[in-house]
Each structure stands twice: as C-alpha cells, then as structure tokens.
Amino acid sequence: MRAILSVLLLAASGLAVLLAPPSYAGDGPGLRPSGPVTSVVVVRPVRADGAPAPGWTVRHERGRAFCDATSPAAVRAGIASCSPSAAYLPACWRSAHHTVLCVRDPRVHELVRIRYAGTFPQVTEPAVPTPLAMRLSSGAYCQIRVGGAWGMTPGHPRWVGFDSCDDGGDVYGPIRGDGVVRSRPLWWVREVIDLKDVHRRAVTTAYLVGTAR
C-alpha cells in the first residue's frame, strides 16, 4: 500500500486554500480519496512591502510591541510573533514608520498597526506551522494561545494549553507539540472542557498565515 499526497493551492484576495487530500489505497490509475481531510486555509493579509493586502482594513493601537520570535502559524519567512502577550499579536509583518501590522483573527479582515521596539527580527517559517485558528468538528472555533498561565488537567499533569475555544473549552496536549495530531489527513485535537472532560475533535479547517504578493 502506498500513500500519495497531492496539493491544491487557490489564491485570491489575499487568501489561499490548501487542500491536502488523504492517502490513496493501492496502486494504479483511477484511485479515490479514502476519507475526509482537514482544509488548510492560508490567509495573506499583508504584502511583501509591508502594506495591507486588498480587502483588509487597519486599526491603530497605542503601546509598543516587542517582536523577537517567528510566528508559529507562518508559512513564509518574515512573519513574527510579538509581545506583550496581553496585546495578542501572534502574527505580525514589518510595516512603515517602525510599525508592525498584525492579524489576530483570520476570519476578520482587520489588521492592527502598532509601533515596535528595537529591530524587527530576521525570522524564518517553522518546518511544521501551527494553526493560528481552527474550526473543530463540534463547531467550536479555537485560537492559538499566546503566553499566560492555564490550569492543569487532572490525570494529565504534563499537558499544556495551546488554544482557547469559543465554546468554553481549550485545546491541550503534550508539551512537545502544538496540540494538533497530524497522523491522518483529517487532523484532530484534544479539547478539554472545565479542566476535566477530554473530547477528541476533528479539525475541519485550520488557518495559517502567509504574505501576499
């Protein structure tokens, strides 16, 4: 049995959909996908010159950002994660006048412009990007964690929190990872409710970030 992986990339209005079809069974022509697959959406809100992509608005915020690490959700170099964690700046691009443009929620076509301190780092994309946000099979929408302290799950003292979901749950998993299990084309996560009930949820849609042309 041999696995075959194909990729379809559609780009429009600063957004691309990357579909990673599931494995195929057997050899020869006329093969069909053997199951469901996670849809990976690459959002591209900022151009390479630091200007917002068409269709994206910009809101100015006061304060100062400190950018010193690559964004875990990046599929291209030059996208940083900035602090403080309370500002929630998980994916930022260097822009004009010593500012960065940052996206918080990939569903909302709004960028935040904020000044940054020091120099903008030379960062490369991670080998395996972590979703900025995910839609789960339960319908819950989860966004990546940036800093902060989360509670411990009974029975799993070495798990840590990775994402916060709008149904009151959180995505947890072993510290050596990002909470997403990619062993099959349809990814899955462990959603913990009230720090006690663990549910396995399929990831129907995962959002990553790239740079527009």
C-alpha positions in Angstrom: 0.0 0.0 0.0 1.5 3.3 -1.0 0.4 6.8 0.1 0.2 9.6 -2.4 -0.1 13.2 -1.4 -1.3 16.0 -3.7 -1.8 19.6 -3.0 -4.2 22.2 -4.5 -3.5 25.8 -4.0 -6.0 28.5 -4.8 -5.1 32.2 -4.3 -7.5 35.1 -4.4 -7.9 38.3 -2.4 -5.1 37.7 -0.1 -6.3 34.2 0.8 -5.4 30.7 -0.3 -7.0 27.4 0.4 -4.5 24.5 0.7 -6.3 21.1 0.5 -4.1 18.2 1.5 -6.1 15.1 0.2 -6.0 11.9 2.2 -3.9 8.9 1.4 -4.9 6.7 -1.5 -5.0 2.9 -1.3 -3.3 0.6 -3.7 -1.5 1.2 -7.0 -2.6 2.1 -10.5 -5.0 4.7 -12.1 -8.5 5.5 -11.0 -7.7 5.9 -7.3 -10.0 7.9 -5.0 -9.5 9.5 -1.5 -10.1 7.1 1.3 -11.6 9.5 3.8 -12.1 13.1 4.9 -9.4 15.7 5.1 -8.6 18.9 7.0 -8.9 22.0 4.9 -5.9 24.3 5.4 -6.6 28.0 4.7 -3.6 30.3 4.2 -4.5 33.9 5.0 -2.3 36.5 3.3 -3.2 39.9 4.8 0.0 41.8 4.3 2.1 42.4 1.1 5.8 41.9 0.9 6.3 45.6 1.0 4.5 45.9 4.4 1.3 47.3 3.1 -2.1 45.7 3.8 -3.4 43.4 1.1 -6.6 44.5 -0.7 -9.7 43.9 1.3 -8.0 44.3 4.7 -8.6 47.3 7.0 -6.2 48.7 9.6 -6.9 49.8 13.1 -4.2 51.7 15.0 -3.4 50.8 18.6 -1.3 52.5 21.2 1.5 50.8 23.1 4.8 49.2 22.0 5.3 45.7 20.7 8.4 43.6 21.1 9.0 41.2 18.3 11.6 38.5 18.8 10.3 35.2 17.5 8.9 33.6 14.4 5.1 33.3 14.2 4.2 29.6 14.7 1.5 29.9 12.1 3.7 31.3 9.3 4.2 29.5 6.0 6.7 32.2 4.9 9.8 33.9 6.3 9.5 37.4 7.8 6.4 36.9 9.9 6.9 37.4 13.6 5.2 36.8 16.9 5.3 39.8 19.2 4.7 40.6 22.8 3.3 41.5 25.4 1.0 38.5 25.5 -1.9 40.7 26.7 -1.8 42.5 23.3 -2.3 39.2 21.5 0.0 39.7 18.5 0.5 36.1 17.2 1.4 37.0 13.5 3.0 40.3 12.5 4.7 41.9 9.5 7.1 44.8 9.5 5.5 47.9 8.0 6.2 51.6 7.6 7.3 54.1 10.2 8.7 51.5 12.6 5.3 49.8 13.0 4.0 46.2 12.5 0.8 45.0 11.1 -0.7 42.1 13.0 -3.6 39.7 12.4 -5.4 38.3 15.4 -8.4 36.5 13.9 -8.0 35.2 10.4 -11.8 35.3 9.8 -11.9 39.1 10.4 -10.2 41.1 7.7 -8.8 43.6 10.1 -5.2 44.3 10.9 -3.7 46.1 14.0 -1.0 48.6 13.5 1.3 49.2 16.5 4.8 50.5 16.9 7.6 48.1 17.8 10.7 48.5 19.9 14.2 47.7 18.7 14.8 45.9 15.4 12.4 43.6 13.6 13.9 40.0 13.7 15.0 38.0 10.8 12.7 35.0 11.2 12.0 32.0 9.0 8.9 29.9 8.8 8.7 26.9 11.1 9.1 23.4 9.5 5.6 22.5 10.6 3.4 25.6 11.1 0.8 25.6 13.9 -2.7 26.8 13.1 -3.4 30.4 14.1 -7.0 29.3 14.5 -9.1 26.1 13.9 -12.7 25.1 13.3 -13.5 21.8 15.0 -16.0 19.1 14.1 -18.1 20.2 17.1 -18.5 23.7 15.5 -16.2 25.3 18.1 -13.7 27.9 16.9 -10.3 27.9 18.6 -7.5 30.4 18.5 -3.8 29.9 19.3 -2.6 30.7 22.8 0.0 33.5 23.3 1.6 33.3 26.8 -0.4 33.3 30.0 -0.9 30.6 32.6 -3.5 27.9 32.2 -4.9 25.3 34.6 -3.7 21.7 34.9 -5.9 18.9 33.6 -6.4 16.1 36.2 -4.8 12.9 35.0 -2.6 14.7 32.5 -0.2 16.8 34.6 2.2 17.2 31.6 -0.3 18.5 29.2 -0.3 22.2 28.4 -2.8 24.5 26.8 -2.4 25.5 23.1 -5.7 27.1 22.0 -8.8 28.7 23.6 -12.2 27.9 22.1 -15.4 29.8 21.9 -17.4 27.0 23.4 -15.6 27.3 26.8 -13.1 24.5 26.0 -9.4 24.6 25.4 -7.0 22.5 23.3 -4.5 20.7 25.4 -1.7 18.2 24.6 1.8 17.1 25.4 4.3 19.9 25.8 6.4 18.6 22.9 4.0 19.5 20.2 1.3 22.1 19.4 -1.8 20.1 20.3 -2.6 19.0 16.8 -2.3 15.4 15.8 -1.5 15.1 12.1 -1.2 11.3 11.9 -4.0 11.2 9.3 -5.2 13.6 6.6 -8.1 14.6 9.0 -6.2 16.2 11.9 -7.6 16.0 15.4 -7.1 17.7 18.8 -8.0 17.1 22.5 -10.5 19.6 23.7 -10.7 19.9 27.4 -13.9 21.2 29.0 -13.9 22.6 32.5 -10.4 21.1 33.0 -11.9 17.6 33.4 -13.7 16.3 30.3 -11.5 15.4 27.4 -13.0 15.2 23.9 -11.4 14.2 20.7 -12.4 16.6 18.0 -11.6 16.6 14.3 -10.1 19.7 12.8 -12.3 20.6 9.8 -10.5 23.8 9.0 -7.0 25.1 10.0 -5.9 28.7 9.4 -2.2 29.6 8.6 -0.7 32.9 7.6 1.5 33.9 4.6 2.5 37.1 2.8 0.6 38.5 -0.2 2.4 39.3 -3.4 
